[in-house]
Amino acid sequence: MGIRGPRLWGLLFLLWTLLGLLNASTVVSSNLAEGRDGDVAFALLMEMTGAYTNLMLLPVMVAAFRRFPVTRATWWHRVPALQGVSLVVGASHTLLMWGTRTVAYQILDWGTYDYGVMRYRFLMEYQKQFLAFWLIFFGYQVLVYLRRGREREVQAAALQTQLSEARLNVLKMQLNPHFLFNTLNMISSFAHSDPDRADAMISNLSDFLREALRQSGVQEVTLGAELELLRSYLDIMKARFDDRLSLDVDVDQDIREALVPHLILQPLVENAVTHGTARQVDPGRIRIAGRRQQDRLVLTIDDNGPGVSGQDDGGPGHGVGLANVSERLRTLYGDGQGLTLTNRPEGGARVTIDLPWHTEPGS
């Protein structure tokens, strides 16, 4: 604990002033109770000089507490060292009180200040100074304990954040290669049979990766930015399926400012393409819808494929893409999120994402 800063000194000055006033009030009340003159000015001079000179020595005491920290392993030699410091502080306090009161008497024209026989005065004052020194020591120890507790909490929170960030980055690293390998396999399949289509897919893949890497350092982007990235991905898929794949986006402009995990839609749409369009003769249709429900953002990805089997219905599904999406959502939002994979009554599958509505990171 450091004694620094005007606010801290102001608080300490106020505290020591209150202690001095309390002592002065006690002296005056005691004199009046015993039938003596309740000289308020004299009591204030004595007690306030005692309080303020003690405050002057507080930095010395704190420096000693920091120089000789007391722990279970060191108390047996640190406590005697601090006791030696308390003797020096006590003697200094007595001399400071004598000096300030002597000067005050001259300024107030009260004559000559008589502090009595000093060897006895040192002994008498030290009995109070001993108690004050160790009370301040224990107060300092409490503050150190509380500060270390707060530091441990901050460090634990920072560590947890770092671990979460690392976990999320690993999941993102798993998502990108998964998509990349699938795309490269598609390009390879057209490289000889349809070079123009393979070339178009390479160009679209380059645009997609450029935009994805531009946002690689963030975990959340706006829904609008995520939809634009998704369109880049769909250009790759259209180069593969020609007119057999279409995308319908039903997301109002006023909710596109909401934050969503980066690259959260692409693996879900890829899953719909892989398990829907790629497995059927009819053209594939994918529809993405978004709406705000009070403090929630709900996104749905529908396809017209064969749907999911009964054992998968209702869960987040299996496979690298869906599993990573589920894990990323859980890491980012804890229990405040939901991901479900269900069959649509009219046919096809539906993935639903339920997120906290927020437009500022960390909110």
N, C-alpha and C positions, 0 to 999 in steps of 0.2 A: 504494500500500500504506500503510495507516495503522497506527501503533503504538498500539493501544488494546485494552482488554479484559483482564481478569485472567488468562484462560487464555493469551493470547499473551504477556503479560508474564511469566507463570510459566515458559513454555517458553524465552523468551529468558534469563531469570535462570538457569535450569538449564543452558542451553548455555554461557553466559559463566562460570558456576561450574566446569563441567567443563574449559573452556579454562584457567582460572586454576589449577585443581588439576593439570592436565597440565603446565603450565609450572613449577609449584612442584616437582613430582616430577622434572622434568628437571634443575632447578637442584640439588636435593639429590643426585640420582644423579651428576651431573657433579662435585660437590664431593667426594663419597665416592670416585669413581674417581680423582681427582687427589690423594687423601690429605688433603683438608681436612675441617674439621668440617661434617658434614651437618646444619646447624641447620634443623630442619623448621619451627619457629615463625617464624623470620626469613624463610625462603623463602615460607611461606604469606602472611605479611603483605605482602611485596613484590608477589607475583604476584596475590594476590586484590584488593589495592587497585588494581593496574593494570587488572585485568579489570573490576571493578565501576565504576570511574570512566570506563572506556571505554563501558560499558553506559549510564551516565548521559548520555553525549553522543550515543547512538544516535538519539534523536528529532531532534536538531539535524541529524545527517547525513541522515536520511530526509527531513526538511523541505527540505534543500538539493537532494536528488535529485529531489524533486517540483517544486521551484521551477525547476530547470534540467534538464528532461528532455533526454536525449541521443538524437538520431536521426541518420540519415545526412545530413540537411540542416543540422543544427544543431551537430554535434559540434565543429566547428572553433572555435566561440566558447563553447560550453557546457563543454567539458572544461577550458579555462583558468579559467573561473569556478569550477568545482568544485575545481580545484587550489588556488585561493585559499582556498576554504572548508576544504580539508584542512589548510592552514597554520594557520588559526585554531583548528580542532579539535585539531590536534597541540599547539599551545601551551597550549590550555585543558586538555588531558589531562595534560600535564606539571605544570601548576600544581595541578590537582586531586590528582594523586598526591603531590606535595610537601605539600599541605595535609593530606590525610587521614593520611599517614604521620607527620607532625609531631604531630597530635592523638593518633594511636594510640600513639606512643612515650611521650607524657605519661601516657596512661591506663595503659599497661603498665609505667610506671616504668622505661623503658629508657634514660632520659637524653634528650639532644637529638639529633634526627634531622639528619644531615648529608647533603644531597643533592649536595654537591660544587659546583663552579663552574657556575652556572646557564646561562651562555651556551653552554657546551659540553654541558651536560645537555639543553638544548632541541634541539641538533643531534643528539645521540646518540639521544634518544628519538624524534625525528621520523622517523628512518630506519625504525623499526618502525611508527610511526603511519602513515606514508605507505603502507606495504604493507597495513596493516589497513584503512585508509580505502577503498582501491580494491578490496580483496577484498569488503568490505561492499557497495560500489557494484555490483560485478558480481553478487553474490548478490541484491541488490535488483532488478537488471535481469532476472534469471532469473525471480524471483517475479512481476514485472510482466508478463513475456511469458506465463507460464503463466496468470496471472489473465485477461489479455486473450484468450487462447485459449479459456478456459472461458466467458468472456462471449460470444465469437463463437459458440461452440457453443450456448449458451443462446438467444441471439438467433436463430440459424438454426433451432433447434427451435421457438421461439415463432412465427417467421415461417411455418414449414411448417405448424404447427397452425392459424394464422390463415388460411392459404391453403386448407387442407383444410376448415375450418369454412365459409369463404366458398363453396367449391365445393359442399359439402353443402347449404348454404342455397339456392344457386341451383337445385340439383336438386329440392329440396323445393318451391320456388316454381314450378318447371315442372310438378311432379306435381299440385299443387292446382288450378291453372287448367285443366289437362287434364281432370280429373274434373269440375270445376265447369262447364266448357263443355258437356260431355256431358250433365250433369244438367239444366242450363238448357234445352238443346235438347229433352230429354224432357218437361220441364214445359211448354214452349211448344207441343209437339205435342198435349198434353191440355188446354190452357187453354180452348179453345172446345168441343171435343167432349166432354170429361169434366171439368168444373170441380172437382168434389169430389176426384177423383183428383189433379188438379194441386195443389189446396190441401193435400192430405195430403203430397204430395212436397215442397212448399215447407216445411211444418212439419218434416218429417224432415230436410230439407237444413239448416234452421236449427239443429237439435239437433246434427247432425254437425259443422257448421262451428264451433259454439260449443265443442265438446269438442276439435276439432282445433286451434283457436286457443289453447286453454288450455295445450296442450303444445307450442306453436309454437317456444318457445325452447330445446328440447332435441332432441338427435339420437337418443337412445335412451329407450325406455320399457319397462315390464315387458310380457311376453307377454300377461298377463291384461288390462292396460289396452289393448293393441292389439286384442285380441279384442272387448272391449267397444265400442271405436270401430268395429270392423268390423260389429258388429251394427247400429249406427246407420246405416251405409251400406246394409246389406241391407234395412232398413226402407224406404229410398228405392226400392230395386229391386223390393221386393215390392209397393209401391204401383203400380209400372208393370206388373209381370207377374202380379199377383194370386196365384193358387195355382200358377202355373207355375214357381216358383222356391223351392227349399228349401235350407237350410244345415245341415250336420251337422258339429259340432265334436268331435273326439276328442283332447283335450289334458288330460292328468292335472293335478290341482291342484298337485302338487309341482313341476312345471316351469314354472308360470305366473309364477314370480318371476324367471325368466331375462330378461335385457335383449335387446331386438331393436330395429332401427331404427324410428323413429316413422314411421307411414304406409307401412309396407313391405307389409302384406297387402292393403290396399285396392286398389292398382293391379293386383295379381295376380288378385284376385277379379273386379275390373272387366273384366280381360282375358278371364277365363273366361266371364263373363256376355255380353260383347260377341261373342266368337267361339264361344260354345256355346249358351246359352239363347236368345239373340236370333235365332239362325239355324235353330232347329228347332221343330217343332210339339210334340213331347213335352215334359213338364215338365223343367225344368233342375234338376240336383242338384249341389251343390258340397259337397265334404267337405274339411275342414281337419284335419290330424293333426299331432301333435308328439310327439317323443320325445327323450330324452337318451341319447347314446351316448358314455359316458365323458366326455371334455372337449368334446364337440360337441353342438350343438342342431340337430336336423334337423326341418324343417317341410315338409309337402307340401300342395299345393292340387290336388285332383282335380275334374274336371268330366265330365259325360256327353255332351259335345258331339261334333262331328265329328272332333276331334283336329287335329293340325297336319300340314302337307304334309311330304314327305320331305326337302326342302331345309332346313326349319327344325328338324327333329327333332334333339334333342341339344344345341342351342344355347340361348342366352337369348332368342331370338326378336327380333322387330323391333317398331317402334312406340315411341311416347313412354313409355308406362307401363313396359314390360319393360326398355327400354333404360336408363331412369333408375334402376330398381331395381338392375340389374346394376352401373351406375356408382356408385351410392351404396354398395353392398356392397363394391366394390373400394376406394373411397376410405376407408371406415371400417375395413376389416379386411385390406386388401392381398390377399396370396395365401392368407390364412387363411379363405377363404369360397368358396362355390360356388353357382351358380344354373344349373339345367338345366331344359329344357322338352322333354318326351318324350310319346309316345303310350302310353296304357295298353293292355295286352293285351285287356282286356274292352271297350275303346272309350273315347273321350274323351282328354283331355290331362292331363298331370301336370306341375306345376311343383315342383321340389325346391330348398329353400334349406338350405344347410349352413353353420352359423355356429359360432364359438368359444363355448363355454358360459361365461357370466359373469353375475354378479348385482351387480357394482359397476362404475360407469363407469370406463373406462380400464383395467380388469383383463383 
